[in-house]
Amino acid sequence: LNANSIIGDGPIILKEVEYRMTSGSWTETHAVNAPTYKLWHLDPDTEYEIRVLLTRPGEGGTGLPGPPLITRTKCA
């Protein structure tokens, strides 16, 4: 996550990465407090959808997830 490229109203108080298998219904969300974040325990040769959630102070401060990045893990 390049925090310097995220713009908008007010300071960002929480960044989260949300991801899931594109063929699955479950979703995992992890808070991120560093410029980079590594997703662990992903299945090999599997397509994933990854999105970022931003939260700003105040009521309704968490916006909708950003546009998805669709990517495939490498073979084992």
Backbone as a chain_set.jsonl record, in Angstrom:
{"seq": "LNANSIIGDGPIILKEVEYRMTSGSWTETHAVNAPTYKLWHLDPDTEYEIRVLLTRPGEGGTGLPGPPLITRTKCA", "coords": {"N": [[0.845, -1.191, 0.0], [0.686, 2.052, -0.947], [0.722, 4.614, 0.941], [0.982, 7.326, 0.453], [-0.243, 7.765, -1.973], [-2.927, 7.708, -1.572], [-5.715, 9.681, -1.438], [-8.058, 12.184, -0.246], [-10.853, 13.309, 1.786], [-10.022, 14.435, 4.973], [-7.946, 12.861, 7.567], [-6.591, 9.566, 7.203], [-7.374, 6.951, 9.289], [-7.339, 4.251, 9.524], [-6.268, 1.529, 7.594], [-7.244, -1.191, 5.651], [-6.846, -4.427, 4.24], [-8.735, -6.368, 2.141], [-9.518, -9.588, 1.105], [-10.264, -12.357, -1.109], [-10.889, -15.614, -2.535], [-11.684, -15.669, -5.938], [-13.564, -17.495, -6.73], [-14.805, -18.166, -4.418], [-16.862, -17.622, -1.446], [-16.139, -16.584, 0.99], [-14.515, -13.993, 2.879], [-11.558, -12.373, 3.917], [-10.275, -9.949, 6.167], [-7.696, -7.719, 6.909], [-5.994, -5.538, 9.082], [-3.742, -2.938, 8.188], [-0.666, -1.497, 8.835], [1.674, -0.609, 7.714], [3.852, 0.334, 4.955], [3.977, -1.786, 3.142], [2.434, -4.997, 2.682], [2.108, -8.413, 3.27], [0.301, -11.085, 2.011], [-0.572, -14.106, 3.473], [-0.587, -17.724, 3.382], [-1.958, -18.354, 1.008], [-3.604, -20.186, -1.547], [-1.922, -22.145, -4.055], [-1.758, -21.371, -7.584], [-4.256, -20.02, -7.852], [-6.98, -17.795, -8.285], [-7.386, -14.574, -6.948], [-9.253, -11.908, -5.416], [-8.505, -8.688, -4.46], [-8.933, -5.967, -2.283], [-8.931, -2.578, -0.981], [-9.793, -1.047, 2.082], [-10.63, 2.039, 3.49], [-10.589, 4.053, 6.428], [-11.838, 6.919, 7.984], [-11.939, 9.524, 10.547], [-14.946, 9.849, 12.584], [-18.564, 9.402, 12.297], [-19.684, 6.98, 10.015], [-17.245, 6.756, 8.812], [-15.863, 4.716, 7.504], [-15.37, 3.89, 4.252], [-16.659, 2.606, 1.108], [-15.278, -0.43, -0.256], [-12.285, -0.195, -2.22], [-11.565, -0.295, -5.812], [-11.376, -3.623, -7.159], [-8.42, -5.66, -7.274], [-7.574, -8.135, -9.389], [-5.873, -11.086, -9.264], [-3.58, -13.828, -9.811], [-2.158, -16.48, -7.992], [1.123, -17.986, -8.095], [2.132, -21.219, -9.371], [2.645, -24.071, -7.177]], "CA": [[0.0, 0.0, 0.0], [1.416, 3.304, -0.984], [-0.135, 5.534, 1.68], [1.073, 8.665, -0.113], [-1.066, 7.884, -3.172], [-4.335, 7.683, -1.171], [-6.116, 11.043, -1.124], [-9.469, 12.336, 0.07], [-11.179, 14.208, 2.881], [-9.646, 14.056, 6.332], [-6.86, 11.891, 7.719], [-6.935, 8.149, 7.198], [-6.997, 6.409, 10.591], [-7.22, 2.795, 9.424], [-6.23, 0.922, 6.26], [-7.447, -2.632, 5.725], [-6.826, -5.18, 2.994], [-9.783, -7.392, 2.112], [-9.246, -10.471, -0.031], [-11.005, -13.616, -1.188], [-10.791, -16.353, -3.794], [-12.761, -15.191, -6.801], [-14.588, -18.535, -6.832], [-15.314, -18.453, -3.074], [-17.759, -16.628, -0.862], [-15.564, -16.037, 2.213], [-13.628, -12.841, 2.747], [-10.738, -12.061, 5.08], [-9.874, -8.553, 6.248], [-6.559, -7.538, 7.807], [-5.529, -4.166, 9.248], [-2.401, -2.719, 7.66], [-0.062, -0.288, 9.393], [2.99, -0.471, 7.106], [3.731, 0.622, 3.514], [3.786, -3.028, 2.403], [1.743, -6.031, 3.434], [2.202, -9.701, 2.584], [-0.79, -12.023, 2.274], [-0.023, -15.424, 3.772], [-1.433, -18.927, 3.311], [-2.791, -18.371, -0.183], [-3.495, -21.425, -2.311], [-1.202, -21.989, -5.322], [-2.503, -21.359, -8.844], [-5.627, -19.654, -7.503], [-7.28, -16.397, -8.554], [-7.856, -13.837, -5.781], [-9.698, -10.523, -5.542], [-7.945, -7.935, -3.338], [-9.43, -4.588, -2.237], [-8.49, -1.789, 0.168], [-10.816, -0.29, 2.803], [-10.068, 3.16, 4.235], [-11.453, 4.599, 7.469], [-11.515, 8.261, 8.468], [-12.656, 9.775, 11.803], [-16.347, 10.236, 12.561], [-19.604, 8.45, 11.924], [-19.656, 6.644, 8.591], [-15.88, 7.006, 8.352], [-15.356, 3.648, 6.639], [-15.988, 3.968, 2.94], [-16.813, 1.371, 0.355], [-13.986, -0.945, -0.702], [-11.773, 0.328, -3.485], [-11.72, -1.226, -6.941], [-10.65, -4.874, -6.905], [-7.289, -6.135, -8.056], [-7.736, -9.564, -9.626], [-4.55, -11.634, -9.537], [-3.476, -15.284, -9.635], [-0.922, -16.919, -7.358], [1.926, -18.876, -8.921], [2.042, -22.654, -9.061], [3.45, -24.476, -6.023]], "C": [[0.873, 1.23, 0.0], [0.524, 4.366, -0.359], [-0.107, 6.937, 1.094], [0.189, 8.844, -1.339], [-2.561, 7.887, -2.851], [-4.729, 9.088, -0.741], [-7.597, 11.08, -0.802], [-9.651, 13.275, 1.235], [-10.735, 13.64, 4.217], [-8.546, 13.016, 6.388], [-7.392, 10.454, 7.695], [-6.45, 7.562, 8.515], [-6.846, 4.889, 10.57], [-7.233, 2.389, 7.96], [-6.373, -0.576, 6.454], [-7.381, -3.224, 4.32], [-7.861, -6.288, 3.125], [-9.5, -8.275, 0.901], [-10.07, -11.744, 0.065], [-10.655, -14.304, -2.494], [-11.939, -15.882, -4.674], [-13.877, -16.222, -6.946], [-15.22, -18.848, -5.473], [-16.205, -17.345, -2.551], [-17.187, -15.993, 0.407], [-14.66, -14.856, 1.9], [-12.841, -12.685, 4.025], [-10.331, -10.603, 5.003], [-8.776, -8.428, 7.28], [-6.192, -6.059, 7.861], [-4.082, -4.071, 8.785], [-1.855, -1.431, 8.253], [1.365, -0.087, 8.891], [2.817, -0.184, 5.611], [3.527, -0.628, 2.66], [3.102, -4.046, 3.306], [1.787, -7.312, 2.616], [1.039, -10.583, 2.996], [-0.195, -13.419, 2.415], [-1.059, -16.503, 3.524], [-2.414, -18.889, 2.147], [-2.562, -19.686, -0.924], [-2.738, -21.179, -3.613], [-2.146, -22.053, -6.519], [-3.99, -21.076, -8.624], [-5.818, -18.161, -7.754], [-7.896, -15.753, -7.31], [-8.293, -12.435, -6.177], [-9.225, -9.796, -4.289], [-8.452, -6.501, -3.428], [-8.92, -3.9, -0.981], [-9.692, -1.051, 0.742], [-10.114, 0.816, 3.588], [-11.079, 3.659, 5.252], [-10.919, 5.958, 7.888], [-12.314, 8.515, 9.739], [-14.124, 10.116, 11.568], [-17.282, 9.132, 12.122], [-19.592, 8.232, 10.417], [-18.277, 6.802, 7.979], [-15.291, 5.922, 7.478], [-16.11, 3.691, 5.321], [-16.19, 2.596, 2.332], [-15.43, 0.863, -0.038], [-13.586, -0.327, -2.033], [-11.959, -0.68, -4.603], [-10.878, -2.473, -6.718], [-9.436, -5.039, -7.831], [-7.496, -7.643, -8.182], [-6.361, -10.107, -10.015], [-4.545, -13.135, -9.256], [-2.134, -15.587, -8.991], [-0.183, -17.857, -8.303], [1.72, -20.328, -8.507], [2.973, -22.987, -7.891], [4.851, -24.855, -6.433]], "O": [[1.714, 1.403, 0.882], [-0.325, 4.95, -1.032], [-1.085, 7.672, 1.228], [-0.104, 9.98, -1.714], [-3.382, 8.051, -3.754], [-4.157, 9.635, 0.202], [-8.315, 10.113, -1.057], [-8.713, 13.965, 1.635], [-11.042, 12.494, 4.547], [-8.242, 12.365, 5.389], [-8.516, 10.188, 8.121], [-5.266, 7.653, 8.837], [-6.285, 4.308, 11.499], [-8.078, 2.832, 7.182], [-5.713, -1.168, 7.308], [-7.803, -2.602, 3.345], [-7.862, -7.045, 4.095], [-9.269, -7.773, -0.199], [-10.509, -12.155, 1.139], [-10.188, -13.67, -3.44], [-13.058, -15.714, -4.19], [-15.014, -15.863, -7.251], [-16.09, -19.715, -5.391], [-16.292, -16.267, -3.139], [-17.695, -14.967, 0.858], [-14.116, -14.739, 0.802], [-13.393, -12.847, 5.114], [-10.073, -10.076, 3.921], [-8.889, -8.953, 8.387], [-6.088, -5.4, 6.826], [-3.296, -5.002, 8.965], [-2.506, -0.388, 8.184], [2.178, 0.539, 9.572], [1.746, -0.433, 5.058], [2.964, -0.542, 1.569], [3.182, -3.965, 4.532], [1.534, -7.298, 1.411], [0.811, -10.807, 4.185], [0.591, -13.856, 1.574], [-2.258, -16.23, 3.463], [-3.555, -19.332, 2.271], [-1.456, -20.226, -0.922], [-2.889, -20.118, -4.219], [-3.192, -22.702, -6.473], [-4.859, -21.784, -9.133], [-4.929, -17.358, -7.471], [-8.807, -16.31, -6.697], [-7.783, -11.851, -7.133], [-9.51, -10.234, -3.174], [-8.414, -5.885, -4.493], [-8.521, -4.564, -0.024], [-10.507, -0.5, 0.002], [-9.12, 0.563, 4.269], [-12.28, 3.689, 4.982], [-9.722, 6.134, 8.117], [-13.28, 7.797, 9.999], [-14.501, 10.604, 10.502], [-16.86, 8.079, 11.645], [-19.501, 9.184, 9.642], [-18.149, 6.965, 6.766], [-14.313, 6.17, 6.773], [-17.332, 3.547, 5.282], [-15.926, 1.569, 2.957], [-14.496, 1.659, -0.141], [-14.431, 0.017, -2.859], [-12.449, -1.786, -4.377], [-9.788, -2.394, -6.153], [-9.439, -4.618, -8.988], [-7.581, -8.344, -7.174], [-5.757, -9.642, -10.982], [-5.411, -13.643, -8.543], [-1.105, -15.034, -9.379], [-0.783, -18.449, -9.2], [1.2, -20.617, -7.429], [3.954, -22.287, -7.643], [5.665, -25.221, -5.586]]}, "num_chains": 1, "name": "protein.A"}
